[in-house]
Amino acid sequence: VLFLLPVILFVIVSFVLEVQIKDIAVHSELFKSTYFIFNAIAEIVYILYFVFYFLFCANFIKDFNLFEFLNFASAYNLIRYNVLNYLILMLIVLALNVIFNTVALIFALTIIGLLLVPFISIYIQIVSCCLIARFIQIADEYKNV
């Protein structure tokens, strides 16, 4: 939750600014530029969140300690010799989520499909955790060599 806090904060501020633009109908350039800046910052924070999320999840899975989630030294040790493997992990999880969202969109067209979406979501999360666990195994193999 703490890792998501900056993303949530910037999304809320961006939403409030968007509502202000639509409700008050203020068309000043300062307000529009402020809205643009907050949206840009929110997107940058979200991209940084996506880049480091799997690394910090690997920290947590490795030690099962909540305080290890934001341990930067341990995260650096995991990624030091495995940058390419980490990029591949991110791309695989991104492709997996694109496939899930496409399937969920198709399933949303029927009532039976809507009942299946949570089960597919849980399956995607399990597969993502397995991929992160495999990344930890590979990182440990490179560390021992």
MDAnalysis code that builds the backbone (N, CA, C; Angstrom):
import MDAnalysis as mda
import numpy as np

u = mda.Universe.empty(435, n_residues=145, atom_resindex=np.repeat(np.arange(145), 3), trajectory=True)
u.add_TopologyAttr("name", ["N", "CA", "C"] * 145)
u.add_TopologyAttr("resid", np.arange(1, 146))
u.add_TopologyAttr("resname", ["VAL", "LEU", "PHE", "LEU", "LEU", "PRO", "VAL", "ILE", "LEU", "PHE", "VAL", "ILE", "VAL", "SER", "PHE", "VAL", "LEU", "GLU", "VAL", "GLN", "ILE", "LYS", "ASP", "ILE", "ALA", "VAL", "HIS", "SER", "GLU", "LEU", "PHE", "LYS", "SER", "THR", "TYR", "PHE", "ILE", "PHE", "ASN", "ALA", "ILE", "ALA", "GLU", "ILE", "VAL", "TYR", "ILE", "LEU", "TYR", "PHE", "VAL", "PHE", "TYR", "PHE", "LEU", "PHE", "CYS", "ALA", "ASN", "PHE", "ILE", "LYS", "ASP", "PHE", "ASN", "LEU", "PHE", "GLU", "PHE", "LEU", "ASN", "PHE", "ALA", "SER", "ALA", "TYR", "ASN", "LEU", "ILE", "ARG", "TYR", "ASN", "VAL", "LEU", "ASN", "TYR", "LEU", "ILE", "LEU", "MET", "LEU", "ILE", "VAL", "LEU", "ALA", "LEU", "ASN", "VAL", "ILE", "PHE", "ASN", "THR", "VAL", "ALA", "LEU", "ILE", "PHE", "ALA", "LEU", "THR", "ILE", "ILE", "GLY", "LEU", "LEU", "LEU", "VAL", "PRO", "PHE", "ILE", "SER", "ILE", "TYR", "ILE", "GLN", "ILE", "VAL", "SER", "CYS", "CYS", "LEU", "ILE", "ALA", "ARG", "PHE", "ILE", "GLN", "ILE", "ALA", "ASP", "GLU", "TYR", "LYS", "ASN", "VAL"])
u.atoms.positions = np.array([
    [0.836, -1.185, 0.000],
    [0.000, 0.000, 0.000],
    [0.881, 1.249, 0.000],
    [1.958, 1.236, 0.748],
    [2.842, 2.397, 0.789],
    [3.499, 2.644, -0.562],
    [3.738, 1.566, -1.297],
    [4.366, 1.703, -2.605],
    [3.401, 2.340, -3.603],
    [2.106, 2.129, -3.410],
    [1.094, 2.700, -4.292],
    [0.706, 4.128, -3.920],
    [1.102, 4.597, -2.766],
    [0.658, 5.897, -2.269],
    [0.958, 7.061, -3.219],
    [2.162, 7.183, -3.789],
    [2.377, 8.302, -4.727],
    [1.480, 8.222, -5.958],
    [1.270, 7.021, -6.469],
    [0.406, 6.862, -7.636],
    [-1.016, 7.285, -7.293],
    [-1.518, 6.828, -6.166],
    [-2.877, 7.177, -5.750],
    [-3.006, 8.679, -5.536],
    [-2.012, 9.294, -4.918],
    [-2.050, 10.731, -4.656],
    [-2.126, 11.527, -5.954],
    [-1.275, 11.204, -6.918],
    [-1.283, 11.967, -8.164],
    [-2.534, 11.699, -8.998],
    [-3.076, 10.501, -8.920],
    [-4.324, 10.218, -9.639],
    [-5.473, 11.019, -9.029],
    [-5.520, 11.118, -7.713],
    [-6.584, 11.895, -7.058],
    [-6.469, 13.373, -7.421],
    [-5.266, 13.911, -7.372],
    [-5.083, 15.325, -7.722],
    [-5.454, 15.559, -9.182],
    [-5.058, 14.628, -10.059],
    [-5.403, 14.759, -11.469],
    [-6.911, 14.708, -11.672],
    [-7.583, 13.830, -10.965],
    [-9.039, 13.726, -11.073],
    [-9.719, 15.006, -10.584],
    [-9.243, 15.539, -9.468],
    [-9.825, 16.776, -8.936],
    [-9.639, 17.916, -9.926],
    [-8.454, 18.000, -10.521],
    [-8.222, 19.050, -11.513],
    [-9.121, 18.873, -12.733],
    [-9.321, 17.635, -13.149],
    [-10.194, 17.389, -14.298],
    [-11.632, 17.763, -13.989],
    [-12.099, 17.445, -12.789],
    [-13.452, 17.823, -12.391],
    [-13.587, 19.332, -12.329],
    [-12.556, 20.005, -11.828],
    [-12.596, 21.464, -11.765],
    [-12.683, 22.076, -13.153],
    [-11.956, 21.505, -14.103],
    [-12.009, 22.030, -15.473],
    [-13.400, 21.862, -16.051],
    [-14.026, 20.714, -15.816],
    [-15.343, 20.453, -16.403],
    [-16.459, 21.200, -15.676],
    [-16.390, 21.290, -14.362],
    [-17.482, 21.910, -13.603],
    [-17.425, 23.433, -13.618],
    [-16.289, 23.979, -13.351],
    [-16.169, 25.428, -13.248],
    [-16.028, 26.064, -14.639],
    [-15.550, 25.279, -15.571],
    [-15.336, 25.758, -16.937],
    [-14.343, 26.914, -16.966],
    [-13.318, 26.791, -16.167],
    [-12.244, 27.781, -16.170],
    [-11.310, 27.416, -17.312],
    [-11.062, 28.339, -18.151],
    [-10.228, 28.055, -19.315],
    [-8.931, 28.846, -19.289],
    [-8.422, 29.095, -18.128],
    [-7.167, 29.835, -18.045],
    [-6.012, 28.896, -18.387],
    [-4.993, 29.468, -18.938],
    [-3.823, 28.692, -19.340],
    [-3.066, 28.148, -18.130],
    [-3.066, 28.864, -17.027],
    [-2.382, 28.400, -15.822],
    [-3.025, 27.122, -15.292],
    [-4.348, 27.109, -15.274],
    [-5.057, 25.927, -14.780],
    [-4.830, 24.729, -15.691],
    [-4.859, 24.961, -16.992],
    [-4.619, 23.876, -17.948],
    [-3.192, 23.356, -17.846],
    [-2.233, 24.243, -17.669],
    [-0.846, 23.796, -17.558],
    [-0.618, 23.053, -16.248],
    [-1.273, 23.477, -15.172],
    [-1.174, 22.751, -13.903],
    [-1.751, 21.352, -14.044],
    [-2.879, 21.252, -14.717],
    [-3.504, 19.954, -14.973],
    [-2.576, 19.061, -15.790],
    [-1.948, 19.623, -16.812],
    [-1.026, 18.864, -17.652],
    [0.177, 18.393, -16.849],
    [0.717, 19.262, -15.998],
    [1.892, 18.902, -15.200],
    [1.560, 17.774, -14.226],
    [0.402, 17.855, -13.555],
    [0.029, 16.786, -12.628],
    [-0.219, 15.473, -13.365],
    [-0.806, 15.530, -14.541],
    [-0.985, 14.307, -15.319],
    [0.356, 13.717, -15.739],
    [1.272, 14.561, -16.154],
    [2.589, 14.083, -16.554],
    [3.321, 13.455, -15.368],
    [3.260, 14.100, -14.203],
    [3.911, 13.550, -13.005],
    [3.264, 12.226, -12.614],
    [1.942, 12.142, -12.710],
    [1.244, 10.895, -12.381],
    [1.678, 9.773, -13.311],
    [1.823, 10.074, -14.582],
    [2.266, 9.045, -15.527],
    [3.702, 8.610, -15.261],
    [4.570, 9.559, -14.939],
    [5.963, 9.216, -14.638],
    [6.040, 8.363, -13.380],
    [5.281, 8.725, -12.359],
    [5.267, 7.937, -11.121],
    [4.723, 6.543, -11.393],
    [3.695, 6.438, -12.237],
    [3.132, 5.130, -12.555],
    [4.135, 4.274, -13.323],
    [4.876, 4.872, -14.236],
    [5.895, 4.111, -14.978],
    [6.988, 3.639, -14.027],
    [7.439, 4.523, -13.121],
    [8.440, 4.107, -12.135],
    [7.901, 3.002, -11.230],
    [6.627, 3.119, -10.866],
    [5.990, 2.071, -10.069],
    [6.034, 0.746, -10.813],
    [5.704, 0.751, -12.098],
    [5.706, -0.485, -12.874],
    [7.112, -1.063, -12.994],
    [8.106, -0.201, -13.172],
    [9.477, -0.677, -13.346],
    [9.991, -1.361, -12.088],
    [9.703, -0.795, -10.921],
    [10.280, -1.329, -9.684],
    [9.352, -2.273, -8.920],
    [8.094, -2.381, -9.310],
    [7.137, -3.175, -8.551],
    [7.553, -4.640, -8.460],
    [7.943, -5.238, -9.573],
    [8.285, -6.658, -9.562],
    [9.567, -6.918, -8.781],
    [10.461, -5.958, -8.801],
    [11.697, -6.105, -8.033],
    [11.411, -6.107, -6.537],
    [10.547, -5.201, -6.094],
    [10.213, -5.161, -4.676],
    [9.325, -6.341, -4.281],
    [8.503, -6.826, -5.203],
    [7.743, -8.053, -4.932],
    [8.692, -9.232, -4.761],
    [9.741, -9.265, -5.568],
    [10.733, -10.333, -5.421],
    [11.406, -10.256, -4.060],
    [11.690, -9.049, -3.578],
    [12.240, -8.897, -2.225],
    [11.303, -9.480, -1.186],
    [10.031, -9.160, -1.314],
    [9.051, -9.652, -0.344],
    [8.905, -11.169, -0.421],
    [8.816, -11.711, -1.629],
    [8.655, -13.158, -1.793],
    [9.881, -13.899, -1.263],
    [11.052, -13.299, -1.431],
    [12.290, -13.964, -1.003],
    [12.364, -14.118, 0.508],
    [11.947, -13.105, 1.271],
    [12.100, -13.134, 2.723],
    [10.789, -13.186, 3.497],
    [9.649, -12.967, 2.836],
    [8.326, -12.916, 3.477],
    [8.312, -11.973, 4.673],
    [8.924, -10.813, 4.473],
    [8.971, -9.784, 5.496],
    [8.459, -8.496, 4.869],
    [7.484, -7.877, 5.489],
    [6.878, -6.677, 4.931],
    [7.877, -5.542, 4.784],
    [8.830, -5.456, 5.676],
    [9.808, -4.372, 5.623],
    [10.864, -4.606, 4.546],
    [10.947, -5.817, 4.016],
    [11.880, -6.095, 2.932],
    [11.358, -5.598, 1.590],
    [10.078, -5.214, 1.557],
    [9.479, -4.775, 0.294],
    [10.202, -3.560, -0.269],
    [10.587, -2.623, 0.585],
    [11.281, -1.418, 0.130],
    [12.758, -1.412, 0.509],
    [13.363, -2.580, 0.576],
    [14.787, -2.686, 0.873],
    [15.565, -2.516, -0.428],
    [16.151, -1.330, -0.607],
    [16.816, -1.023, -1.864],
    [18.125, -1.786, -2.039],
    [18.820, -2.070, -0.954],
    [20.081, -2.816, -1.064],
    [19.825, -4.235, -1.552],
    [18.819, -4.865, -1.000],
    [18.476, -6.217, -1.438],
    [17.967, -6.213, -2.879],
    [17.216, -5.182, -3.247],
    [16.727, -5.066, -4.625],
    [17.899, -4.899, -5.590],
    [18.871, -4.103, -5.186],
    [20.051, -3.926, -6.029],
    [20.820, -5.236, -6.180],
    [20.926, -6.014, -5.105],
    [21.609, -7.310, -5.190],
    [20.877, -8.270, -6.116],
    [19.550, -8.181, -6.149],
    [18.792, -9.053, -7.042],
    [18.995, -8.684, -8.513],
    [19.094, -7.412, -8.796],
    [19.118, -6.971, -10.193],
    [20.533, -6.713, -10.715],
    [21.515, -6.790, -9.858],
    [22.876, -6.412, -10.246],
    [23.364, -7.182, -11.472],
    [23.188, -8.474, -11.501],
    [23.653, -9.277, -12.632],
    [22.495, -9.778, -13.501],
    [21.302, -9.312, -13.233],
    [20.122, -9.848, -13.908],
    [19.256, -8.785, -14.562],
    [19.849, -7.758, -15.095],
    [19.066, -6.686, -15.695],
    [18.279, -7.208, -16.886],
    [18.913, -8.000, -17.735],
    [18.221, -8.531, -18.905],
    [17.085, -9.470, -18.502],
    [17.331, -10.318, -17.509],
    [16.267, -11.209, -17.033],
    [15.111, -10.424, -16.433],
    [15.426, -9.322, -15.759],
    [14.373, -8.500, -15.173],
    [13.551, -7.810, -16.257],
    [14.206, -7.325, -17.302],
    [13.470, -6.715, -18.417],
    [12.575, -7.736, -19.105],
    [13.069, -8.952, -19.257],
    [12.256, -10.017, -19.850],
    [11.070, -10.331, -18.949],
    [11.280, -10.359, -17.635],
    [10.183, -10.585, -16.689],
    [9.112, -9.505, -16.837],
    [9.531, -8.246, -16.929],
    [8.560, -7.158, -17.074],
    [7.784, -7.283, -18.383],
    [8.468, -7.626, -19.460],
    [7.779, -7.756, -20.743],
    [6.814, -8.937, -20.755],
    [7.199, -10.049, -20.130],
    [6.304, -11.205, -20.070],
    [5.061, -10.877, -19.248],
    [5.247, -10.236, -18.105],
    [4.100, -9.874, -17.260],
    [3.224, -8.839, -17.966],
    [3.838, -7.914, -18.680],
    [3.064, -6.927, -19.437],
    [2.244, -7.618, -20.528],
    [2.852, -8.546, -21.254],
    [2.115, -9.296, -22.291],
    [1.008, -10.138, -21.669],
    [1.292, -10.720, -20.521],
    [0.289, -11.518, -19.818],
    [-0.913, -10.661, -19.423],
    [-0.645, -9.448, -18.947],
    [-1.737, -8.552, -18.566],
    [-2.518, -8.045, -19.775],
    [-1.849, -7.838, -20.899],
    [-2.559, -7.443, -22.120],
    [-3.495, -8.556, -22.567],
    [-3.006, -9.790, -22.514],
    [-3.847, -10.939, -22.877],
    [-5.023, -11.056, -21.908],
    [-4.744, -10.889, -20.608],
    [-5.824, -10.967, -19.622],
    [-6.883, -9.899, -19.870],
    [-6.456, -8.669, -20.116],
    [-7.419, -7.594, -20.341],
    [-8.240, -7.834, -21.605],
    [-7.624, -8.389, -22.633],
    [-8.362, -8.711, -23.856],
    [-9.390, -9.796, -23.595],
    [-8.981, -10.849, -22.895],
    [-9.912, -11.938, -22.565],
    [-11.022, -11.436, -21.650],
    [-10.687, -10.606, -20.675],
    [-11.694, -10.066, -19.763],
    [-12.684, -9.183, -20.513],
    [-12.201, -8.431, -21.486],
    [-13.095, -7.602, -22.287],
    [-14.053, -8.453, -23.099],
    [-13.555, -9.530, -23.657],
    [-14.423, -10.442, -24.419],
    [-15.410, -11.134, -23.488],
    [-14.932, -11.565, -22.318],
    [-15.826, -12.236, -21.364],
    [-16.877, -11.286, -20.794],
    [-16.583, -9.995, -20.775],
    [-17.521, -9.029, -20.209],
    [-18.781, -8.882, -21.057],
    [-18.773, -9.444, -22.238],
    [-19.939, -9.355, -23.105],
    [-21.054, -10.318, -22.691],
    [-20.727, -11.304, -21.859],
    [-21.739, -12.267, -21.417],
    [-21.766, -12.326, -19.894],
    [-22.882, -12.766, -19.365],
    [-23.014, -12.878, -17.910],
    [-22.148, -14.012, -17.380],
    [-22.108, -15.123, -18.077],
    [-21.268, -16.261, -17.662],
    [-19.799, -15.845, -17.688],
    [-19.422, -15.087, -18.697],
    [-18.041, -14.610, -18.788],
    [-17.672, -13.698, -17.640],
    [-18.607, -12.856, -17.212],
    [-18.339, -11.978, -16.078],
    [-18.077, -12.770, -14.800],
    [-18.702, -13.922, -14.679],
    [-18.459, -14.764, -13.510],
    [-17.080, -15.415, -13.558],
    [-16.519, -15.561, -14.747],
    [-15.216, -16.214, -14.890],
    [-14.038, -15.247, -14.759],
    [-14.275, -13.956, -14.924],
    [-13.182, -12.976, -14.898],
    [-12.394, -12.993, -13.588],
    [-13.024, -13.068, -12.405],
    [-12.210, -13.109, -11.172],
    [-11.294, -14.331, -11.088],
    [-11.756, -15.471, -11.604],
    [-10.919, -16.671, -11.566],
    [-9.716, -16.534, -12.505],
    [-9.946, -15.916, -13.638],
    [-8.837, -15.683, -14.561],
    [-7.866, -14.667, -13.957],
    [-8.387, -13.675, -13.261],
    [-7.539, -12.682, -12.604],
    [-6.653, -13.327, -11.542],
    [-7.218, -14.212, -10.762],
    [-6.428, -14.923, -9.746],
    [-5.364, -15.785, -10.409],
    [-5.719, -16.432, -11.512],
    [-4.753, -17.256, -12.236],
    [-3.596, -16.403, -12.757],
    [-3.892, -15.225, -13.285],
    [-2.849, -14.332, -13.798],
    [-1.931, -13.894, -12.651],
    [-2.493, -13.624, -11.481],
    [-1.673, -13.249, -10.333],
    [-0.776, -14.397, -9.887],
    [-1.303, -15.615, -9.929],
    [-0.494, -16.788, -9.558],
    [0.645, -16.977, -10.548],
    [0.347, -16.833, -11.832],
    [1.391, -16.970, -12.850],
    [2.448, -15.875, -12.674],
    [2.024, -14.654, -12.367],
    [2.985, -13.562, -12.141],
    [3.885, -13.867, -10.950],
    [3.315, -14.391, -9.872],
    [4.131, -14.759, -8.702],
    [5.101, -15.881, -9.040],
    [4.671, -16.830, -9.843],
    [5.581, -17.905, -10.261],
    [6.723, -17.360, -11.113],
    [6.423, -16.400, -11.979],
    [7.480, -15.792, -12.785],
    [8.465, -15.020, -11.919],
    [7.955, -14.323, -10.906],
    [8.835, -13.600, -9.991],
    [9.691, -14.584, -9.191],
    [9.102, -15.698, -8.765],
    [9.866, -16.720, -8.036],
    [10.954, -17.317, -8.920],
    [10.651, -17.502, -10.192],
    [11.672, -18.011, -11.111],
    [12.799, -16.994, -11.284],
    [12.447, -15.720, -11.317],
    [13.473, -14.671, -11.388],
    [14.373, -14.718, -10.162],
    [13.801, -14.962, -8.984],
    [14.601, -15.065, -7.756],
    [15.555, -16.246, -7.851],
    [15.072, -17.382, -8.372],
    [15.947, -18.551, -8.530],
    [17.104, -18.253, -9.466],
    [16.807, -17.598, -10.578],
    [17.871, -17.264, -11.529],
    [18.852, -16.282, -10.903],
    [18.345, -15.302, -10.155],
    [19.235, -14.327, -9.498],
    [20.135, -15.023, -8.476],
    [19.595, -15.991, -7.742],
    [20.419, -16.727, -6.782],
    [21.466, -17.580, -7.474],
    [21.120, -18.140, -8.645],
    [22.089, -18.926, -9.393],
    [23.250, -18.044, -9.876],
    [22.919, -16.841, -10.368],
    [23.987, -15.934, -10.821],
    [24.820, -15.430, -9.645],
    [24.210, -15.274, -8.488],
    [24.948, -14.784, -7.321],
    [25.929, -15.844, -6.826],
    [25.550, -17.122, -6.941],
    [26.413, -18.197, -6.448],
    [27.530, -18.543, -7.420],
    [27.408, -18.117, -8.665],
    [28.452, -18.443, -9.661],
    [29.608, -17.507, -9.566],
])
